[in-house]
Amino acid sequence: MKTIYLVRHGETNANVKKTWQNAFDELSERGVVQAENLANRLQNVPFDYVVSSSMKRAVQTVEAVCEKNGLPYVQSDLFVEVSVPTSTIGSVYVEVVGNPGFDYVTARDAEATNPDFRYEDEETLHELLSRIQSGLDYLDHLPAENILVVTHGTILRTLVSAVMHQGLDVSPYTIFTAGRRLDTVNTSITVLHKPENGLWSIFTYNDHAHFAE
């Protein structure tokens, strides 16, 4: 039985400001504390392998865990956050015409039947779902049973949605929008299981009990 522990990175200053992020956003003071609490929560889990998104906020989170527990880790771009148009970076989440983020989302949703639609320089939904499948295949073929993956909110939710829709004839847009309706908090833990030659299943979602510690 393969067990994957998917963890969203700690809170960032951009999360607090509700702005679209780039690869270099760092943890807020609260995010650093969250990462430390996460490390304490995971200290008794016998991980065989640890992999992190290469983005700064994920690396800071995984380093807190690995330093606490004496674990090595590797970085992988398979688990970086969903890319967005450069023009949206730094803009605030506001549903107003003329706001870069809102205009992008509106245009993307209007092209729901076209998984290859590209607004600017972001990855398409087809590219995103292909990357998620590559990530799952990568984890499946690792010679390890208990794997920690530190990643990001949107990619995590989309990955979970992809697992939920395994074997179903649905569009990339359906998988993506179903993921958008999920919620995940910073440093929450989502656990996937996969028996040998079986399908992925969701064992735990958005567990943040360590917030009470």
N, C-alpha and C positions, 0 to 999 in steps of 0.2 A: 504493500500500500504506500503510495507516494502522498506526502502531505506538504502542501504549500501554504506558507504563512505570508499573506499579502498585507503589507503595512503602508499606509499613506504617511508621507513625511510630516514633520512637525509644522506648527503654524509659522507662516512667514509674515513679514511686514505688509506684503502685497495682499495676503489674505485679510489682514486687518483693514486695510484701506479699500478692499474689494476692487482691486485693479487687475487687469490682465498681466500675466507674469511672463518673464523671459527665463532663460536657463540659469541666470546668475543671481536670482533673488535668494536671500539668506533667511535663516530662521529668526523669528522675533525672540525677545527674551522669554516669552511664554512658550514659544516653540522649543527652545533649548531645554526648559524644564520638562516639557512633554516628552522629549526624546530621552531624558534621563529617567523619567517614570516608566517609559516603554522598556528601556534597558533593564530596569529592575523587574518588570513583569516577565520578561523573556529569559531571565538568567538561568532558569531551570529547564529550559527547552533544549534538548540535545540536537542542535542543528548540525547537519552534515555539510551544508553549503550555504553561503550567504551571497546574494547578488543585489546590487543597487542600481537604480537609474544613475546616469552620469551627471545629472543636474545637481547644482550646488546644494539645494535644500534637502535633497534625498541623501547626498553624500554626508552632510552634517548629521543627519538622523542615523544613518547606518554606522557612522563612526562612533557615536555615543553608545550604541548597542554593542559593537564589536570591542570597543575599549573596555567596557564593563565586563564583558564575558570572555575576553581573550580569544576572539574569533577573527580569522582572516576574511576578506570579502573581495569580490570582483565587481567591476562596473560594466553595465551593458546598456547600449542605446535602445535595446528592444523594449525597455521599461521606462523610457523618458515620457514626459507628459505629451498629450496630444498637441501637435504643433498648431499654431494659429497665425493668421496674417500678421506680418511685421507692423502694419499700420495700427493694429489694436493694442500693441504692447504699451502698458502704462495708462491706458484709458480706464475710466471707472465703469463698473457695471451699472449702466443706466439705460432703461428701455425708452430711448428717445431717438427719433430720426436725426441723423447727423452725428450720433455717437458712433465711433468706429466699430466697437464691438457689436452694438445692436444692428448696425447696417450689415455687418458680416453675417451674423446669425440669421437675419431676415433673408438675405440672399441665399444662404446655404439651405434654409428650410424651403425656400421656393423651388429648389432644385432637388427635391426629395427623391425623385425617380432616377436621378443621375449620380451614381456613386463615384463617378470620375470628375465631378464638378470641382473646380479650383477657383476660389475667389481671388487669390493673390499668390502667395508663396507658401501656403500651408499644405499639409498632406491631405489628400482626398479621403473620403470615407472608405473607398476601396483599399487604398494604401494603409489606412489605419487598421482595418480588419485583417489585412494580410500580415501586418506587423504583430498584431495580437496573436494570430495563429502561429506565427514563427516563435513568439515568446513561449506559448504553451508547448510547442514541440520541443523547444530548447530545454524547458524544465523537465518534460517527460523523458528526455533522453539523457539527462544528467545521471551519473552513477551515484545518486544520493536519494535518500528517502524523505528526510526532513529538511526543507529548504525555506529560507527566509528571503523574501523579495521586498525591498523598500522602493516604493513607486509613488504615484501621484493620483489625485482624486478622479479626474476624468478618465484616464486610461484604466484605472482600477475598476470604475463602475462599468465601463464599456466591456472590459474583459469578463466581468461577472455576468453581464447581459449576454455576451457571446456564449458562455457556458450554459446559461439558462435556455438558450435557443438552439443548443446542439441538435442536429438532425432535423431541424425544422426548415422549411423552405420560406425564409423571410429575407427581406432586403437588408443591406448594410444600414440604411437609414432607420429601419425598424429597430435593429439591434442598438444603434447609437442612441436613439430617442428613448428607448426603454431604459438604457443606462442613465440617461439624464434625469429620469424620474426617481432614481435611487438617491440615497444620501450616504455620505461617509464623512466622518470627522477626522481631524488631524491625529495621526498616530493610532487610529483604530486598526484592529486586526481582523482580517477576513481569511478564513481557512478553507482551502480546497482539498479534496481527496480524489485520488485516482487509483483504482485497483489495476493490477497488471492486465493489459488488453481490455480495459474497461473505459467508461466515459468519466469525464470530470464531474464532480458533484460539489455543491456548496455546503460545507459543514457549519460554518459560523460566518456571520456577516456583521461588519461594523462594530465589533466588540471593543469597547473603550472602558471596561471596568477599572482599569488602572488609574483612571481619572480620580477615583475615590481614595486612592492610596496616599 
